[in-house]
Amino acid sequence: VGDSFALICSNKSDVIMVTWKISPKTGGHCTLGYRADLNQTNRTNCTENMSWKSRPDRDPTLQIQPVGRASEGNYICEMATREGNFHQTYHLTVLVPPELTVYCDSRGNPVCKAVAGKPAARIWWVPASSSSPEEEDHGDETVTILSTFTGNGTDVNSATCFVSHPAMSYNQSIAC
């Protein structure tokens, strides 16, 4: 989310026509097209964050900037050249990094919380904790994970929370 992303279509010379057909998971379909004989581009129902990376006669790459959750879906590039017809299909999945907080609860236990990540983050503690993370599904494919450190009866002055997610990694120590 928030980054720029490029989807590459076949890089052939003598392009006659290029069409990007975009089917997002939510919202309407969109197309970006280019016809070489008329040196003409066409866009139908595409949001402003989708455009040609450069001139389509030189580079038919599709640029998505910035990537949002609504960018998720299927992208098909169809290209006609003097060599023949080519197509490239992509399925774009958008990762949403969680918002992270580490704090002490009312009983003085360290708590690590990864809010609204897609997919769900993984949380573990050093030293090891016997706690089981709690999971809250928000119904929009994002998940919040909350883990409270329990020291297995040992007196631990501080603990380090480690969070792993495909879009980031994080660790923070806390003493309660």
Secondary structure, DSSP 4 states (H G I P E B T S, - for coil): --S-EEEPPP--SSEEEEEEEEEESSS--EEEEEETTTTEEEEES--TTEEESS-TTT---EEESS--GGG-EEEEEEEEETTEEEEEEEEE---BPPEEEEEE-TTS-EEEEEEEEBS--EEEEES---PPPEEEE-SSS-EEEEEE---TTS--SEEEEEEEETTEEEEEEEE-
